[in-house]
Amino acid sequence: MLEVVMAVALVTMLAVTIGAVVAARTGRGKAHLEHGSLSVTGVSPLPAMSGEHYVTITGTVTGPSVTGKVVYRRFAWDAAHWPAPGDQLAIVYPPHNPDNWHADHPGLRPYLGS
């Protein structure tokens, strides 16, 4: 009886693995990102020193599936390109979660926090 249970478990794991590989290769299972803009309404103070510093940006996201969603996020940012209230940033975000937006800006540095 144990052999039958183990065989069923192995076949199930194999089917799940094959499904994940096929989904990854065809692009299914990945969230499609929407392009939008972020109107910056608040920014951490500009540091006195140059180089990379953490910045918290608050703003309003506008895009195909979102209108006027207030969001904020923390990034590592180059002080030479510090954002300011009133800036418009080009962003991408998952349609179901605009809070998980990402900007394309020369000051932005890779940061794994949120």
Backbone as JSON Lines, residues from 0, in Angstrom:
{"i":0,"aa":"M","n":[0.82,-1.2,0.0],"ca":[0.0,0.0,0.0],"c":[0.86,1.26,0.0]}
{"i":1,"aa":"L","n":[1.95,1.23,0.75],"ca":[2.85,2.39,0.82],"c":[3.45,2.7,-0.55]}
{"i":2,"aa":"E","n":[3.71,1.64,-1.34],"ca":[4.28,1.85,-2.67],"c":[3.31,2.6,-3.57]}
{"i":3,"aa":"V","n":[2.02,2.33,-3.46],"ca":[1.01,3.01,-4.27],"c":[0.92,4.49,-3.89]}
{"i":4,"aa":"V","n":[0.93,4.76,-2.61],"ca":[0.87,6.15,-2.13],"c":[2.1,6.92,-2.62]}
{"i":5,"aa":"M","n":[3.27,6.31,-2.52],"ca":[4.5,6.98,-2.97],"c":[4.48,7.2,-4.48]}
{"i":6,"aa":"A","n":[3.97,6.25,-5.24],"ca":[3.9,6.4,-6.7],"c":[2.95,7.54,-7.07]}
{"i":7,"aa":"V","n":[1.82,7.64,-6.41],"ca":[0.87,8.72,-6.68],"c":[1.5,10.06,-6.32]}
{"i":8,"aa":"A","n":[2.2,10.12,-5.2],"ca":[2.85,11.37,-4.79],"c":[3.92,11.79,-5.8]}
{"i":9,"aa":"L","n":[4.71,10.86,-6.29],"ca":[5.74,11.18,-7.28],"c":[5.14,11.64,-8.6]}
{"i":10,"aa":"V","n":[4.07,11.0,-9.05],"ca":[3.4,11.41,-10.29],"c":[2.82,12.81,-10.12]}
{"i":11,"aa":"T","n":[2.23,13.1,-8.98],"ca":[1.66,14.42,-8.72],"c":[2.75,15.5,-8.73]}
{"i":12,"aa":"M","n":[3.87,15.22,-8.08],"ca":[4.98,16.19,-8.06],"c":[5.54,16.4,-9.46]}
{"i":13,"aa":"L","n":[5.63,15.34,-10.24],"ca":[6.11,15.46,-11.62],"c":[5.17,16.32,-12.45]}
{"i":14,"aa":"A","n":[3.87,16.13,-12.3],"ca":[2.89,16.91,-13.05],"c":[2.95,18.39,-12.67]}
{"i":15,"aa":"V","n":[3.09,18.68,-11.4],"ca":[3.19,20.07,-10.95],"c":[4.46,20.72,-11.48]}
{"i":16,"aa":"T","n":[5.56,19.99,-11.46],"ca":[6.83,20.53,-11.97],"c":[6.75,20.8,-13.48]}
{"i":17,"aa":"I","n":[6.19,19.88,-14.23],"ca":[6.04,20.09,-15.67],"c":[5.13,21.28,-15.95]}
{"i":18,"aa":"G","n":[4.05,21.41,-15.19],"ca":[3.14,22.55,-15.36],"c":[3.83,23.87,-15.08]}
{"i":19,"aa":"A","n":[4.67,23.92,-14.05],"ca":[5.39,25.15,-13.72],"c":[6.4,25.51,-14.81]}
{"i":20,"aa":"V","n":[7.08,24.52,-15.36],"ca":[8.06,24.78,-16.43],"c":[7.35,25.28,-17.68]}
{"i":21,"aa":"V","n":[6.24,24.66,-18.04],"ca":[5.49,25.09,-19.23],"c":[4.95,26.51,-19.03]}
{"i":22,"aa":"A","n":[4.42,26.81,-17.86],"ca":[3.9,28.16,-17.57],"c":[5.0,29.2,-17.64]}
{"i":23,"aa":"A","n":[6.18,28.88,-17.13],"ca":[7.29,29.84,-17.16],"c":[7.76,30.09,-18.6]}
{"i":24,"aa":"R","n":[7.79,29.06,-19.43],"ca":[8.25,29.23,-20.81],"c":[7.25,29.96,-21.69]}
{"i":25,"aa":"T","n":[5.97,29.8,-21.42],"ca":[4.95,30.44,-22.25],"c":[4.55,31.81,-21.72]}
{"i":26,"aa":"G","n":[5.04,32.18,-20.55],"ca":[4.71,33.48,-19.99],"c":[3.44,33.47,-19.15]}
{"i":27,"aa":"R","n":[2.78,32.33,-19.08],"ca":[1.59,32.23,-18.24],"c":[2.01,32.17,-16.79]}
{"i":28,"aa":"G","n":[1.17,32.66,-15.94],"ca":[1.49,32.64,-14.53],"c":[2.24,33.89,-14.09]}
{"i":29,"aa":"K","n":[2.72,34.68,-15.02],"ca":[3.39,35.93,-14.69],"c":[2.38,37.05,-14.77]}
{"i":30,"aa":"A","n":[2.48,37.97,-13.84],"ca":[1.59,39.13,-13.88],"c":[2.05,40.06,-14.99]}
{"i":31,"aa":"H","n":[1.1,40.52,-15.8],"ca":[1.41,41.49,-16.82],"c":[1.4,42.86,-16.18]}
{"i":32,"aa":"L","n":[2.42,43.65,-16.44],"ca":[2.54,44.96,-15.81],"c":[1.87,46.03,-16.66]}
{"i":33,"aa":"E","n":[1.26,46.98,-15.99],"ca":[0.67,48.12,-16.66],"c":[1.6,49.31,-16.49]}
{"i":34,"aa":"H","n":[1.61,50.18,-17.5],"ca":[2.4,51.39,-17.46],"c":[1.52,52.53,-16.99]}
{"i":35,"aa":"G","n":[2.07,53.36,-16.13],"ca":[1.32,54.49,-15.61],"c":[2.27,55.59,-15.2]}
{"i":36,"aa":"S","n":[1.76,56.52,-14.43],"ca":[2.6,57.61,-13.93],"c":[2.33,57.82,-12.46]}
{"i":37,"aa":"L","n":[3.33,58.34,-11.78],"ca":[3.22,58.67,-10.37],"c":[3.45,60.16,-10.23]}
{"i":38,"aa":"S","n":[2.47,60.84,-9.71],"ca":[2.61,62.26,-9.41],"c":[3.12,62.35,-7.98]}
{"i":39,"aa":"V","n":[4.36,62.78,-7.8],"ca":[5.0,62.8,-6.48],"c":[4.38,63.92,-5.64]}
{"i":40,"aa":"T","n":[3.91,63.55,-4.45],"ca":[3.34,64.54,-3.53],"c":[4.17,64.73,-2.27]}
{"i":41,"aa":"G","n":[5.03,63.77,-1.96],"ca":[5.87,63.87,-0.77],"c":[7.15,63.08,-0.94]}
{"i":42,"aa":"V","n":[8.24,63.63,-0.37],"ca":[9.56,63.01,-0.49],"c":[10.31,63.23,0.81]}
{"i":43,"aa":"S","n":[11.14,62.25,1.2],"ca":[12.03,62.42,2.34],"c":[12.94,63.62,2.09]}
{"i":44,"aa":"P","n":[13.42,64.28,3.16],"ca":[14.32,65.42,2.97],"c":[15.61,65.03,2.25]}
{"i":45,"aa":"L","n":[16.11,65.94,1.43],"ca":[17.37,65.72,0.71],"c":[18.52,65.67,1.71]}
{"i":46,"aa":"P","n":[19.32,64.6,1.69],"ca":[20.44,64.5,2.64],"c":[21.54,65.5,2.29]}
{"i":47,"aa":"A","n":[22.32,65.87,3.3],"ca":[23.4,66.83,3.11],"c":[24.57,66.21,2.36]}
{"i":48,"aa":"M","n":[24.71,64.91,2.41],"ca":[25.84,64.23,1.77],"c":[25.42,63.68,0.41]}
{"i":49,"aa":"S","n":[26.38,63.53,-0.49],"ca":[26.1,62.93,-1.79],"c":[26.14,61.41,-1.67]}
{"i":50,"aa":"G","n":[25.78,60.74,-2.75],"ca":[25.8,59.28,-2.76],"c":[24.4,58.71,-2.6]}
{"i":51,"aa":"E","n":[24.35,57.43,-2.29],"ca":[23.07,56.75,-2.15],"c":[22.5,56.92,-0.74]}
{"i":52,"aa":"H","n":[21.2,57.17,-0.69],"ca":[20.48,57.31,0.57],"c":[19.09,56.73,0.38]}
{"i":53,"aa":"Y","n":[18.45,56.39,1.48],"ca":[17.08,55.91,1.4],"c":[16.13,57.09,1.26]}
{"i":54,"aa":"V","n":[15.12,56.92,0.42],"ca":[14.1,57.94,0.22],"c":[12.74,57.26,0.28]}
{"i":55,"aa":"T","n":[11.79,57.92,0.9],"ca":[10.41,57.47,0.87],"c":[9.64,58.44,0.0]}
{"i":56,"aa":"I","n":[8.96,57.91,-0.98],"ca":[8.2,58.72,-1.94],"c":[6.72,58.42,-1.75]}
{"i":57,"aa":"T","n":[5.93,59.48,-1.67],"ca":[4.48,59.37,-1.61],"c":[3.93,60.03,-2.87]}
{"i":58,"aa":"G","n":[2.89,59.45,-3.43],"ca":[2.32,60.05,-4.62],"c":[1.01,59.4,-5.02]}
{"i":59,"aa":"T","n":[0.53,59.82,-6.18],"ca":[-0.73,59.33,-6.71],"c":[-0.48,58.62,-8.03]}
{"i":60,"aa":"V","n":[-0.9,57.35,-8.1],"ca":[-0.72,56.55,-9.31],"c":[-1.93,56.74,-10.22]}
{"i":61,"aa":"T","n":[-1.63,56.94,-11.5],"ca":[-2.66,56.99,-12.53],"c":[-2.23,56.07,-13.65]}
{"i":62,"aa":"G","n":[-3.14,55.22,-14.11],"ca":[-2.83,54.29,-15.2],"c":[-4.1,53.72,-15.77]}
{"i":63,"aa":"P","n":[-3.97,52.69,-16.63],"ca":[-5.14,52.12,-17.3],"c":[-6.21,51.57,-16.35]}
{"i":64,"aa":"S","n":[-5.79,50.95,-15.26],"ca":[-6.77,50.35,-14.35],"c":[-6.88,51.08,-13.02]}
{"i":65,"aa":"V","n":[-6.15,52.19,-12.86],"ca":[-6.1,52.91,-11.59],"c":[-6.2,54.4,-11.85]}
{"i":66,"aa":"T","n":[-7.01,55.08,-11.04],"ca":[-7.08,56.53,-11.13],"c":[-7.0,57.1,-9.72]}
{"i":67,"aa":"G","n":[-5.94,57.82,-9.44],"ca":[-5.82,58.52,-8.18],"c":[-5.58,57.65,-6.96]}
{"i":68,"aa":"K","n":[-4.84,56.57,-7.1],"ca":[-4.51,55.69,-5.96],"c":[-3.29,56.26,-5.24]}
{"i":69,"aa":"V","n":[-3.44,56.59,-3.95],"ca":[-2.34,57.12,-3.15],"c":[-1.46,55.96,-2.71]}
{"i":70,"aa":"V","n":[-0.15,56.09,-2.98],"ca":[0.81,55.03,-2.65],"c":[2.07,55.65,-2.06]}
{"i":71,"aa":"Y","n":[2.89,54.81,-1.45],"ca":[4.21,55.23,-1.01],"c":[5.14,54.05,-1.1]}
{"i":72,"aa":"R","n":[6.43,54.34,-1.15],"ca":[7.43,53.27,-1.26],"c":[8.79,53.81,-0.85]}
{"i":73,"aa":"R","n":[9.65,52.94,-0.38],"ca":[11.01,53.31,0.04],"c":[12.0,52.73,-0.96]}
{"i":74,"aa":"F","n":[12.99,53.55,-1.33],"ca":[14.01,53.15,-2.29],"c":[15.38,53.6,-1.82]}
{"i":75,"aa":"A","n":[16.41,52.98,-2.39],"ca":[17.76,53.52,-2.32],"c":[17.88,54.44,-3.54]}
{"i":76,"aa":"W","n":[18.32,55.67,-3.33],"ca":[18.27,56.7,-4.37],"c":[19.56,57.51,-4.35]}
{"i":77,"aa":"D","n":[20.02,57.91,-5.51],"ca":[21.21,58.75,-5.64],"c":[20.81,60.19,-5.32]}
{"i":78,"aa":"A","n":[21.5,60.8,-4.37],"ca":[21.16,62.16,-3.94],"c":[21.31,63.19,-5.06]}
{"i":79,"aa":"A","n":[22.12,62.9,-6.08],"ca":[22.3,63.83,-7.19],"c":[21.05,63.93,-8.06]}
{"i":80,"aa":"H","n":[20.16,62.96,-7.97],"ca":[18.92,62.94,-8.76],"c":[17.7,62.85,-7.84]}
{"i":81,"aa":"W","n":[17.76,63.52,-6.69],"ca":[16.72,63.41,-5.67],"c":[15.37,63.87,-6.22]}
{"i":82,"aa":"P","n":[14.31,63.1,-6.0],"ca":[12.99,63.52,-6.48],"c":[12.43,64.69,-5.66]}
{"i":83,"aa":"A","n":[11.43,65.35,-6.21],"ca":[10.8,66.48,-5.53],"c":[9.3,66.43,-5.73]}
{"i":84,"aa":"P","n":[8.54,66.99,-4.8],"ca":[7.09,67.06,-5.01],"c":[6.78,67.77,-6.32]}
{"i":85,"aa":"G","n":[5.83,67.22,-7.04],"ca":[5.47,67.76,-8.35],"c":[6.07,66.98,-9.51]}
{"i":86,"aa":"D","n":[7.1,66.17,-9.24],"ca":[7.69,65.35,-10.3],"c":[6.68,64.31,-10.79]}
{"i":87,"aa":"Q","n":[6.79,63.97,-12.06],"ca":[6.0,62.91,-12.66],"c":[6.97,61.78,-13.01]}
{"i":88,"aa":"L","n":[6.79,60.6,-12.4],"ca":[7.65,59.45,-12.66],"c":[6.9,58.43,-13.5]}
{"i":89,"aa":"A","n":[7.58,57.9,-14.52],"ca":[7.02,56.78,-15.28],"c":[7.17,55.53,-14.43]}
{"i":90,"aa":"I","n":[6.08,54.78,-14.27],"ca":[6.1,53.59,-13.43],"c":[5.45,52.42,-14.14]}
{"i":91,"aa":"V","n":[5.69,51.22,-13.6],"ca":[4.97,50.02,-13.96],"c":[4.44,49.4,-12.68]}
{"i":92,"aa":"Y","n":[3.31,48.69,-12.79],"ca":[2.71,48.06,-11.63],"c":[1.81,46.92,-12.07]}
{"i":93,"aa":"P","n":[1.62,45.91,-11.19],"ca":[0.67,44.85,-11.52],"c":[-0.75,45.42,-11.44]}
{"i":94,"aa":"P","n":[-1.63,45.07,-12.36],"ca":[-2.99,45.64,-12.36],"c":[-3.76,45.39,-11.06]}
{"i":95,"aa":"H","n":[-3.51,44.28,-10.42],"ca":[-4.23,43.95,-9.19],"c":[-3.6,44.54,-7.94]}
{"i":96,"aa":"N","n":[-2.4,45.17,-8.07],"ca":[-1.71,45.68,-6.89],"c":[-0.87,46.92,-7.24]}
{"i":97,"aa":"P","n":[-1.48,48.08,-7.41],"ca":[-0.71,49.27,-7.75],"c":[0.22,49.72,-6.63]}
{"i":98,"aa":"D","n":[0.04,49.19,-5.41],"ca":[0.96,49.52,-4.32],"c":[2.36,48.95,-4.57]}
{"i":99,"aa":"N","n":[2.48,47.99,-5.46],"ca":[3.76,47.36,-5.79],"c":[4.34,47.99,-7.06]}
{"i":100,"aa":"W","n":[4.39,49.3,-7.12],"ca":[4.87,50.01,-8.3],"c":[6.39,50.1,-8.31]}
{"i":101,"aa":"H","n":[6.93,50.25,-9.51],"ca":[8.37,50.4,-9.7],"c":[8.59,51.55,-10.67]}
{"i":102,"aa":"A","n":[9.53,52.42,-10.34],"ca":[9.81,53.59,-11.17],"c":[11.01,53.34,-12.06]}
{"i":103,"aa":"D","n":[11.07,54.08,-13.14],"ca":[12.24,54.08,-14.02],"c":[12.81,55.5,-13.95]}
{"i":104,"aa":"H","n":[13.87,55.64,-13.16],"ca":[14.44,56.97,-12.9],"c":[15.95,56.82,-12.75]}
{"i":105,"aa":"P","n":[16.73,57.81,-13.24],"ca":[18.2,57.68,-13.15],"c":[18.73,57.66,-11.72]}
{"i":106,"aa":"G","n":[17.98,58.17,-10.76],"ca":[18.45,58.17,-9.38],"c":[18.16,56.9,-8.63]}
{"i":107,"aa":"L","n":[17.27,56.08,-9.15],"ca":[16.86,54.87,-8.47],"c":[17.98,53.84,-8.45]}
{"i":108,"aa":"R","n":[18.2,53.25,-7.3],"ca":[19.21,52.2,-7.13],"c":[18.52,50.93,-6.68]}
{"i":109,"aa":"P","n":[19.08,49.76,-7.01],"ca":[18.45,48.5,-6.58],"c":[18.32,48.45,-5.06]}
{"i":110,"aa":"Y","n":[17.15,48.09,-4.6],"ca":[16.86,47.96,-3.18],"c":[15.79,46.9,-3.03]}
{"i":111,"aa":"L","n":[16.01,45.92,-2.2],"ca":[15.1,44.79,-2.1],"c":[13.98,45.02,-1.1]}
{"i":112,"aa":"G","n":[14.02,46.08,-0.35],"ca":[12.93,46.36,0.61],"c":[11.74,46.95,-0.1]}
{"i":113,"aa":"S","n":[10.67,47.14,0.65],"ca":[9.5,47.76,0.05],"c":[9.05,48.97,0.8]}
